[in-house]
Amino acid sequence: MFDRLQSVEDRYNNLNELLSDPDVVNDTNKLREYSKEQSNLQATVDAYREYKDVKSQYQDAKQMLDEKLDADMREMVKEEVNELEGQIAELEERLRILLIPKDPNDDKNVIMEIRGAAGGDEAALFAGNLFRMYSRFAETQGWKIEVMESNPTGLGGYKEIIFMINGNNAYSKMKYENGAHRVQRVPETESGGRIHTSTATVAVLPEAEEVDVEIHEKEVRVDTFASSGAGGQSVNTTMSAVRMTHLPTGITVSMQDEKSQIKNREKAMKILRARVADKFRQEAQAEYDAVRKSAVGTGDRSERIRTYNYPQNRVTDHRIGLTIQKLDQILEGKLNEVVDALILEDQAEKLERMNDTNV
């Protein structure tokens, strides 16, 4: 472990030198690449330097115990040794976690897709509840939300809503939301007071940049058509709606949210690029999962990950067996307790995997 930490610190020092090199300063791409790499190493290097400092203090204190000391001084040094031992153990644990390979998508923006699944109007209403929950959570994180496409129902729900979350480490916290979300409650339209079960699916895609996935113009078929909407003079008068089809994969994206065809094209391409990248990622993950199944889920859209039980004010995350009697708070966007538990589980599993590899 300490060889790896020393390598990380050496690379960090090397990046410091590179970032003051005039050739790098004048090259925008290299400057951005090296700055990002250095930023990713910062926390590990800070913790490692703190560890080395505490370890040095510990060794000095241990040496003092070999010297002739009066009773009070010996007792004081023993206390310091015990305290430093505790600090060393904590820092070693923190360093193990910091050495877990980072998901390269963690610091990316997110494209989220929520769809009402089984349950008709009630499922669409629940999709609306989930969108509101994620919107509130994004606010608490200082993230911004942009709705890219929506298909609302008359009752205030959504058959489908696609939106983008812009913000620091958005994907690192939202990626665990991938899957089928189940709700148990008495629908407003239910006169008999019976509890119904409905589901909505959530897809979480890291925003794919051009460098992540290359899509050639000849691989995309673009069809334009008149947008359909709630009415008004501008509807159906211009061919502003766009349908893009990625021919190699058959993935299709339609966009008619904007009145401008150019803006619809830009939004559609963002979603198309993210979906194509996600397809390639899912295929690679499927090969990996054939060997090892992840406790927090593979991100399979069909996997039931969480149940929201309204009568009991209960939320259960089935992947890690977490049950919280705070449904009302969670729906208001207070998701930290759930997200933190999933991150910890994921870290623990990755640590175990690293230990197995090192044995």
Stockholm file with secondary structure:
# STOCKHOLM 1.0

chainA/1-359         MFDRLQSVEDRYNNLNELLSDPDVVNDTNKLREYSKEQSNLQATVDAYREYKDVKSQYQDAKQMLDEKLDADMREMVKEEVNELEGQIAELEERLRILLIPKDPNDDKNVIMEIRGAAGGDEAALFAGNLFRMYSRFAETQGWKIEVMESNPTGLGGYKEIIFMINGNNAYSKMKYENGAHRVQRVPETESGGRIHTSTATVAVLPEAEEVDVEIHEKEVRVDTFASSGAGGQSVNTTMSAVRMTHLPTGITVSMQDEKSQIKNREKAMKILRARVADKFRQEAQAEYDAVRKSAVGTGDRSERIRTYNYPQNRVTDHRIGLTIQKLDQILEGKLNEVVDALILEDQAEKLERMNDTNV
#=GR chainA/1-359 SS CHHHHHHHHHHHHHHHHHHTCHHHHTCHHHHHHHHHHHHHHHHHHHHHHHHHHHHHHHHHHHHHHTSCCCHHHHHHHHHHHHHHHHHHHHHHHHHHHHTSCCCTTTTSCEEEEEEECTTHHHHHHHHHHHHHHHHHHHHHHTCEEEEEEEEECTTSCEEEEEEEEESTTHHHHHGGGCEEEEEEECCTTCSSCCCEEEEEEEEEEECCCTTTSCCCGGGEEEEEECCCCSCSTTTTTSCCEEEEEETTTTEEEEECSSSSHHHHHHHHHHHHHHHHHHHHHHHHHHHHHTTCCCTTCCCCTTSEEEEEETTTTEEEETTTTEEESCHHHHHTTCCHHHHHHHHHHHHHHHHHHHHHHHC
#=GC SS_cons         CHHHHHHHHHHHHHHHHHHTCHHHHTCHHHHHHHHHHHHHHHHHHHHHHHHHHHHHHHHHHHHHHTSCCCHHHHHHHHHHHHHHHHHHHHHHHHHHHHTSCCCTTTTSCEEEEEEECTTHHHHHHHHHHHHHHHHHHHHHHTCEEEEEEEEECTTSCEEEEEEEEESTTHHHHHGGGCEEEEEEECCTTCSSCCCEEEEEEEEEEECCCTTTSCCCGGGEEEEEECCCCSCSTTTTTSCCEEEEEETTTTEEEEECSSSSHHHHHHHHHHHHHHHHHHHHHHHHHHHHHTTCCCTTCCCCTTSEEEEEETTTTEEEETTTTEEESCHHHHHTTCCHHHHHHHHHHHHHHHHHHHHHHHC
//
